[in-house]
Amino acid sequence: MKKNIFLSVACKLLLLSLICVSATATAKVRLWTIGDSTVQIWDSSYYPKAGWGQVLQFFFEPDEVEVIDKAVGGTTSKSFYEGHWVAPVKNNLLPGDYVLIQFGINDMFSLNDVSLFKQYLTLFVEEIRAKNAYPILVSTLCGNDNTWGEYPIATGQLAAELDVPFIDLSRMSQEYLSEVGKEYATNFIYMNLQPGDYPNYPAGSIDNTHIQEIGAVDMARFIVEGLNGLEDDVYVSKLLPFLKPMYMVTFSANIEPAGIVSRTACFPEGISVTAKALPAQGYKFVNWSGDLNATEAISRFTMPSKELNIVANFEEGEEDIWQEKIVNGDFSEWATCEAPTSKIQELLYPVGWLFKPTPEGGDAGGLTRWGDVIFARPFGANMVEISGRATPYRQDLYQSVYLEKGEVSLSVYFKGGAFDPGNPEVVVYIKKEGAAEYLHQFSVSTLSGYNAIDFVPYKAVQKISEPGEYHVGVHVENINSECWIQMTNFSLKQSSAAAVCTERIGDNPTVKVGDSKIYIDSMSGDKIRKVVLLSLHGVVQSLYEIGGERYTAIDKPVSRGVFLLQIKTDTGTFVNKILL
């Protein structure tokens, strides 16, 4: 509660700082935004995708400031200047206008020239000043897995060189991501959506660059924070009296470890606020109460001119803790299996740029390539790209994993392009180590809706009748130089009920939770051989070959929630559910 009080005071102080400045301008001020897809306006068919430029208007008094968002997705500083600058923006600038400028994401991949990037930013600044308008440089917001290299730094350096006001959105967004944690950032800020959550994305979405409306509002709030930090600038200070007051919305849960909910924050009147709840394993969402009466886990409302308290109500549901065998396609640790005719010595480059193969071989995209096929992991991504030349070959990329008897759930997302029928042959598979035949296989080319624009999900459940080591991966044949495929979020899970022995002989071990340790006593002298602690996200920690003692202890996890403790002794495997 203290944290909320402090935040409330901060909101009120911000309000006082805004209303204490007397407004002198009488004409409506125009604030332009130019940049890429993280700034632009997305129409309702893309909801919840949004750019921070499209929500920025709500932070200003509409009778005093007009925000004009002219950002265009996919543009670099160069392509925007050449195709979207002169007629739509430059020719319409008036003296006293402001222009927020954010580029860098596409520059990193397409332009790939920091000096040229700075040259085009300089052109924007000079031409805006020539119109007696005011440029403000903004470093690009960081992605969930990427900070966009030198470009945010170059933006700040150029701002200092040209004496231009600068908002370091890159730094602010990085600090914010560190504060909220990976799970919140992935599910609430970036465009990672579960199937069925939003009508516009029935199959869900995997996107760690673009932002949801929640994230767009957060970034717009940082822009406002950056403007307030420029109060000593003679021109920027004229904008500050027109910022609207903000009111705090306190989000909480009736059961603290039951799930993640939208973060407590300040919002201006009239903006759309999203109340979102993500239940933890073992819980289910019931409804919202307090100042929001709704039953949907994702509910929107229009912010009023008062503070709100909103509670997400959870209750214990049917437990189904899963043991994750492979998590988010950690492709850098996968092995390759080569056919006798393959020239490939090592295929998987753990970090690299997205590139197409060259028919001549040799250097490709700045990286060394090997032989006929490339398994490349683009920089900062949980993704692998498979591409190759038009020479026949057969290649596997796989991970070896031990599976118990029971069911496993396989999940992977694909996108690709330039495929001819039957070319390439890309098969996702599960097979027992040493076996000739696949236990499960799926041909990617048959996936409905498969294209080069969006990731398409594939999910399957397979029964494991014989425990042992299995290879889980992708088999590739005959990719030509015009074909490529990307796969991401490759995961294999096995439910705890299937992954443990249900036979119980002797006394069930006792489990006691201390301040920093979880203590296990096998009772009756039974010797402990293995201990595994599981959460919703997989194995938290495990101890093997303990040494056959009657007692043992493991570290208590920092996170809270429902956990499953598997204890293997000489007489059986026992399962204990614990709530931390």
C-alpha angles and dihedrals in degrees: 000000000000090000090055091049091052091048090049090053090049090053091050093047089051089051092050092049089054100046095044091071113084115230113232102171117093101183121075111267117228120218115189125197122201126178144087137311094297088064103035131097114261116199123234093268088071097047128170086032110095142159122229090239092064094058098038092090091069091065092061133064102261093217091055106035132036116198112208111193112200098160116137125206119242095021128135122204087263099047092045091050092048099043112018108028116068106048101029099039119005096048090051099047116119129199109276095027119134125220123198110203123198123168135141112096098082091032088063093056104029108025096031092181118106094190091053089046090056091047092058093044087052090053090053091050095047095047093047091051090048086061090052088247127129124249121205118190118216124193111227119264111253124249125239089257102018140056094191098245120247097350101088089047091048090052091055093045092051092048089057093046093050095036092239124154108259132203112196098211090159092062094042093049092047091052090047093051090050090051098048096040133230099284094053093044092050097048104030108029107032129051097267104132132175118235110270097017094106128026091223091059107038091164093044126239140257111201125138096178106053121062138230120234088264089058093043090056090048092052093046088052088054090051088055090047088051091051091051088052088059095058091124091062107100093221102037090049088067089065097053099076089062097058112113122237116259130220128207123247111198113206120192141156128236089226111036100211094040096094150313121285135185112290124256108255145144121266136184120240115272099024121123112252122197120214104200129176126191111191120220120232111288094027137084131203116249109176148306120265139175110051093356123062107193140125101204118097088222110047131161130206137171114254115246126207095266141068119271137203115205126182127199109213119211134176133191112275135184109310119236109160112182129208109223111220095179120022125205097328101290087194095171089077098045121114129227130223115205131203119233092257095051120113092199119120099170124004110175117079105190096211126022147122124279106258145156121241120253119229090228094055121213118094116017123180092340094303133103112251127204126218124304105335135039129208101191129175111212115231114280096358137119086223139101124206119208116200136148152156132284095263120110116256142140122222139169130203111192149149123225113227136170113239128193125215110283139054129332128192117217120198132176137154124220142190131166145142152220094037123166117203108285093002117133108019106214117173128181109210151173119206136162114254110266094014120125097210129062117248088205131007137173128186110223093206090068094058110121114239093014109161145136096265109062136023110251118209127231121189132173140169119220130186117229109208097174123043119226146091115327134185113228116185150085131301118208133192134174105354108173126210093267096052130082140162134197126199128186141173092031104180139165120194133183121199116242091236090060096037098060135059112253095201111112119192120174126355122340110246117251121239125204125184117217132181095277106000140054109222123208126195116185091202121213092043096285110157121239115227105170138009125192125182114202133191134174088280097052134258111007095184139334138197121206131188091012090177103253100281123155093227132045140157136208131197116272110239119243093226121079131224142076116334135181120220117201114196119188118197135167090270102045149310118282129197124210125184113212131182115213 
